[in-house]
Amino acid sequence: MDKIIKIDGKEVKFRATARTPRLYRALVGRDMIADMNKLQKRFKKVDDGEQFDVLDLQIFEDTAYIMARHANPDMKEQTADEWLDTFDMFSIYEILPQIFELWAVNTKQTSTPKKK
């Protein structure tokens, strides 16, 4: 699934498919599913006044970069740092919910498990 997210006045295409966690693991070296679960739990706590820690921000940055790179394979930026340098400032609080939405659509279960 693809989604256009406006960042710093630019329309950026993001993609989440079954291949996205594999790309994340290959480029970042961590489990995307575990990282996204951690980030979603932390985001709920941020709504209650807590702050993101450094790892949370890194997960966000890496996830955003991987999803953008997946949607734009010809992207010239080869790292998340290079990609982030193409923007001035933007709010994680505006972008992250849209990334969660894209991730949720991609991971939505399409069949009902049978009970034993």
N, C-alpha and C positions, 0 to 999 in steps of 0.2 A: 504494500500500500504506500502511496506517495502522499505528501502533504507539503504545501507551500506555507512557510512561516516567515513573517516579515521581521527582519533583524536589522536594527540600525538603518531603517529606511530601504533596505534591500530585500527583495523576495528571494528566499533561499529554499530550494527543494530538498526535502528529506525523504528517505525511504526506509521502511522496516519490513523485512521479509524473513523467511526461515533462515536465510543466509546471514542476516545481520549479526546474530550472536557468534557465528563462526568468524566473521570479519573482526569483530571486537576482540575475540580471544587471540586471533593471529596478530593483530596490531597492538593490542594493549596488554595481553597476557593474563587477563582475568576473566572470570565467568560473568557475562553480561546479565544473565537472569538473576544471579545473586546480587550483583551490584544494583540493578534496577529495583529489586525488592527492598534493599537497604535504603536507597534514595527515596523511594515512595514512603517508607515508614518515617524517615527523617523529615520529609516535606510536611507530613501531617503534624509533626512536633513543632516545626517552624511556624505553622499557623497558630500554635499555642504559645509562641514567644521564644522558642529556642532558636539557635543560630546554626547554619551549616558549618561543618568543619572542613578542613582542607581536603580530605578524601572525598567528601560529598561533592565539593566543587570540581574535583578532578574527574569523578565519575560523570557528572553532568557534561563537562567539556569534552571528554572522550566519547561519550554517547552521542552528543550532538555532532561532533566531527565525523564519527563513523557513519551515522545516518545520512549526513550531507554528502560524504564521499561515496557512499553506496548509491545515492541518487544521481550523483555527478561524477562518474568514473574518470572523466578527463580533467578533473580538478587539478590545477597545477600545485596547490599546497600539499606537501607530503607529510605534514605533521599537524596535530591539533594546534600547536603553538603558531605555526605559519597561518593556519586558517583563522584563528582568533585574531591575529594581527590585521586581518582584512576588515575588521569592524572597529569602530570607535568604542563606545560604551553601549551596553544593553543590560536589561534586567533579567536575571535568572528567574525571577518570579513571574515574568510574562512568558518566557520561552519554555520553561520546564513543564508547565501543565499541558502545553501543546505536544511536547515530546511524549509525555505520559499517555496522552490521548492516542497518538499514533502507535505507541507500543501496545496499548490495550487492544486496539483493533487487530493488530498483528497476532497477539497471543490469545485472542478470544477462542474459547473452545467451540468447535463446530459440531461436536456430537455429544450425546449424553452417555456417560459411562453406565454400564449395566451393573446392577447390584447383584451380589452373590446370594 
